[in-house]
């Protein structure tokens, strides 16, 4: 019986353990709440789009239809369809054109990670406060920007970039050490397994 008191925790230790459990519970609740915060919203301009969230999909139809988007969601636009995605309090806007597959990988106040697997989109991005704050990946390239507007198209084998304003860095996913920077009205292509082409000037007529 003499050893029993040594095995029983003191009141201070018990209070400390209870405090740690409470703190862990609060952190878990905070993490769950943060995970449920919308990353942005989709607004349909015409046609229809399929939004996949976790293991469930829903069809969004009709001009003006809106739906919240969360990190990890994918959007697939139908033929003859167009939609806009608004993120970071509408400071970043992505226009999705027909037959486009787009992914909201993760969006926070510190950084934005997006994916474009197929199709074409126009990106209008507020100036990033630090390098790497905004990143777009396609099957063949990684794109980073510092406050700009640009167009990206991909068919899975090549990524086509046209910078409208600002400057955009284009990196081949197979050759990450090679980067080209396309300034306003310049275009570049990153084909699978090859470095991006040197940017070329695009005429106003071609831009339109």
C-alpha positions in Angstrom: 0.0 0.0 0.0 2.9 2.3 0.5 3.6 2.6 -3.2 0.1 3.6 -4.1 0.4 7.4 -3.4 3.4 7.5 -5.7 1.3 6.1 -8.6 -1.5 8.6 -8.1 -1.0 12.0 -10.0 -0.9 15.2 -8.0 -3.7 17.7 -8.3 -1.4 20.0 -10.2 -0.5 17.3 -12.6 -4.1 16.4 -13.1 -5.0 20.1 -13.8 -2.2 20.4 -16.3 -3.3 17.2 -18.1 -6.9 18.5 -18.2 -5.6 21.8 -19.6 -3.6 20.1 -22.3 -6.7 18.0 -23.3 -8.8 21.1 -23.4 -6.2 22.9 -25.5 -6.0 20.0 -27.9 -9.7 19.9 -28.3 -9.9 23.7 -29.0 -7.1 23.3 -31.6 -9.0 20.5 -33.3 -12.2 22.5 -33.4 -10.4 25.5 -34.8 -8.8 23.4 -37.5 -12.1 21.9 -38.4 -13.7 25.3 -38.6 -10.8 26.6 -40.8 -11.2 23.6 -43.1 -14.8 24.4 -43.6 -14.2 28.0 -44.6 -15.0 28.7 -48.3 -12.0 29.3 -50.5 -14.2 31.3 -53.0 -17.3 31.1 -55.0 -18.3 30.1 -58.5 -20.7 32.3 -60.5 -22.1 30.8 -63.7 -22.4 33.2 -66.7 -23.8 30.8 -69.2 -24.3 27.0 -69.7 -23.6 24.7 -66.8 -20.7 23.4 -64.7 -20.1 20.4 -62.5 -18.6 21.1 -59.1 -17.0 18.1 -57.2 -16.5 18.5 -53.4 -15.0 15.6 -51.6 -16.8 12.5 -53.0 -19.9 14.4 -54.2 -20.7 16.2 -57.4 -23.4 18.7 -58.2 -24.5 20.4 -61.4 -24.8 24.2 -61.5 -27.1 25.5 -64.2 -28.3 28.8 -65.4 -26.8 32.3 -65.7 -26.3 33.9 -62.3 -26.2 30.6 -60.4 -23.7 30.7 -57.5 -22.0 28.1 -55.3 -19.3 28.2 -52.7 -16.0 26.5 -53.4 -13.7 24.9 -50.9 -10.0 23.9 -51.0 -9.8 20.6 -53.0 -12.9 21.3 -55.1 -12.8 20.9 -58.9 -14.9 22.7 -61.5 -15.6 21.3 -64.9 -17.4 23.6 -67.4 -19.6 22.1 -70.1 -19.6 23.1 -73.8 -20.8 26.6 -74.6 -20.4 27.5 -70.9 -18.5 30.2 -69.1 -18.1 30.8 -65.3 -16.1 33.1 -63.0 -14.4 32.0 -59.8 -13.8 34.7 -57.1 -11.2 34.3 -54.4 -9.6 36.2 -51.6 -12.5 38.7 -51.2 -12.8 39.1 -55.0 -9.2 40.2 -55.3 -8.4 37.2 -57.5 -10.8 36.4 -60.4 -10.6 33.4 -62.8 -12.8 33.2 -65.9 -13.3 29.6 -67.0 -14.3 29.0 -70.6 -16.0 25.9 -72.1 -14.7 22.4 -71.6 -12.3 23.4 -68.8 -11.2 21.4 -65.8 -10.1 23.7 -62.9 -9.0 22.8 -59.3 -9.0 25.0 -56.2 -6.1 23.3 -54.5 -5.7 25.6 -51.5 -6.5 29.3 -50.9 -5.6 31.3 -47.8 -4.5 34.8 -46.9 -0.9 33.8 -47.4 -1.0 31.8 -50.6 -3.1 30.5 -53.5 -2.6 27.2 -55.2 -4.7 26.4 -58.3 -4.7 23.8 -61.0 -5.8 23.8 -64.7 -5.9 20.3 -66.1 -7.6 21.1 -69.4 -9.2 24.0 -71.2 -8.7 27.8 -71.1 -9.0 30.4 -68.4 -8.2 34.1 -67.8 -6.6 35.0 -64.5 -6.7 38.5 -62.8 -4.5 38.4 -59.7 -3.8 41.0 -57.2 -0.2 41.8 -56.5 1.4 39.2 -54.3 3.1 40.4 -51.2 5.9 37.8 -51.5 7.3 35.4 -54.1 5.4 32.2 -54.4 2.2 33.5 -53.0 0.3 32.6 -56.2 0.9 29.4 -58.1 -0.9 27.7 -61.0 0.0 24.2 -62.2 -1.0 22.5 -65.4 0.0 19.0 -66.7 3.2 20.5 -68.2 4.0 23.7 -66.4 4.1 25.8 -63.2 3.1 29.4 -63.4 3.8 32.2 -60.8 2.8 35.8 -60.9 3.1 39.1 -59.1 -0.1 41.0 -59.8 -1.1 40.6 -63.4 -3.7 39.4 -65.9 -3.0 36.5 -68.1 -4.5 33.7 -70.2 -3.6 30.1 -69.9 -4.7 27.2 -72.1 -3.8 23.5 -72.0 -4.6 20.3 -73.8 -2.6 18.1 -71.4 0.4 18.0 -73.7 1.3 21.7 -73.8 0.6 24.9 -71.8 0.0 28.1 -73.7 0.6 31.4 -71.8 -0.3 34.9 -72.9 0.4 37.8 -70.5 -2.1 40.7 -70.7 -0.6 42.9 -68.0 2.3 42.6 -65.6 4.7 39.7 -65.9 4.3 35.9 -65.6 6.9 33.3 -64.9 6.5 29.9 -66.8 8.4 26.8 -65.7 8.3 23.4 -67.3 7.3 20.7 -64.7 9.8 18.3 -66.3 12.7 20.9 -66.3 12.1 23.0 -63.2 15.4 24.7 -63.4 14.3 26.5 -66.6 12.0 29.6 -66.3 11.0 32.2 -68.8 9.2 35.4 -67.9 6.6 36.7 -70.3 5.9 40.4 -70.0 2.7 42.2 -71.2 1.6 41.2 -74.7 4.1 38.3 -74.8 3.4 34.6 -75.2 5.2 31.3 -74.4 4.5 27.6 -74.7 5.6 24.8 -72.4 5.3 21.4 -74.1 5.6 18.1 -72.2 9.2 17.3 -71.4 10.6 20.5 -73.0 11.6 23.9 -71.6 9.2 26.8 -72.3 9.8 28.7 -75.5 11.3 32.2 -75.4 8.5 34.7 -75.1 7.3 36.4 -78.3 5.4 39.6 -78.8 1.8 39.2 -79.7 0.0 41.8 -81.7 -3.2 43.5 -80.4 -5.2 41.7 -83.1 -3.9 38.3 -82.0 -4.5 39.1 -78.4 -8.2 39.7 -79.1 
